[in-house]
């Protein structure tokens, strides 16, 4: 009897304890939505927009939709995010390739000609000639207006590719097999070398990627290796960044440093995450070091309205810290950059968290970078660069190309169109995930 009374008293006392009746709620399980909400609150550059974002929800896309910045977006998990990552970080050709580019000349019987052959590819190893005329693919003639569609479809849906190619009077059948191919991002051509002229070297830089035909150093490695291998060449070189949408910031500043001996290459303002889950605004600068291969020589930068983002970081650093002039038209004007992070469910968050200024402290966002010499009529072509090379360095070019020298630049007022460029810094996703889980439990 006494035991029952004691048990009843104990039970009543427990029932009187609020913690016993109302246990502490467990921390909600993290979701893709909550992780992306947290990332935006921690990183997004335009903080005044953040209070309006709903903390709870089901659709991550709807979470990003209210943001005004067009370069902040979410890529869902799956093939789309994997392909986006591959394109951002590498020059790998998705789906495999034989390692060639072509151009299509309308109005002729066999319109497809080879524009580029990648050395480290099936086409390169087979010795396929640049400028060869492709007559057939897998036994199908490539004639007339449907030639391009036929070639593209055959290349997409077949692993074994047989090409019949005509070149300098000979016709050869090449049997190729598609494989994983990393395209070069730096291409070199010598132009204006007719009639005994020494010519001008055009170094075309198509992006700023850490993994390319050079798997270790990417675009930077390709450019550096080229400069080292031709260090005795005294001809004028055009660093051609036309239509270059950018890429990784670290690649662009390393490449600029090849030509700059001293000074601040770029300054960035950044919203970033601290180890304890806090968000901090900071300013940092990238400084040049002396002794690189490109610090001597004759160079010109060629750029147009589609030269953007990391391209503009490179252009600003080189033109403001050296005597290398820019020729062309005003650049796009994207002076902000993005952090990319794998998310909780392996989607891909691309969030604007960076803002860049030139070595002189100038913001070019929404304005672009103005050339020293503007191309006549806004037509940014090889001839425009050659005319400036003739004017500045006395380079001999064919007489018919000398008719009009590029005029000194005057500011244009054409509108900036929406353009998806890139000044990417790839974030340590493991660090973000660890901090997120720690701060939410």
Helices and strands as residue ranges (DSSP letters): H 2-15, H 18-21, H 32-43, G 47-52, H 60-65, E 73-75, H 79-89, E 100-104, E 112-117, H 122-126, E 133-137, E 140-141, G 144-146, H 147-157, E 160-167, E 170-177, E 186-191, E 200-205, H 218-229, E 237-240, E 246-248, H 249-257, E 264-273, E 279-287, G 293-295, E 299-303, H 310-321, E 325-328, E 336-342, E 348-357, E 373-374, G 376-378, H 382-393, G 399-402, E 422-426, H 429-439
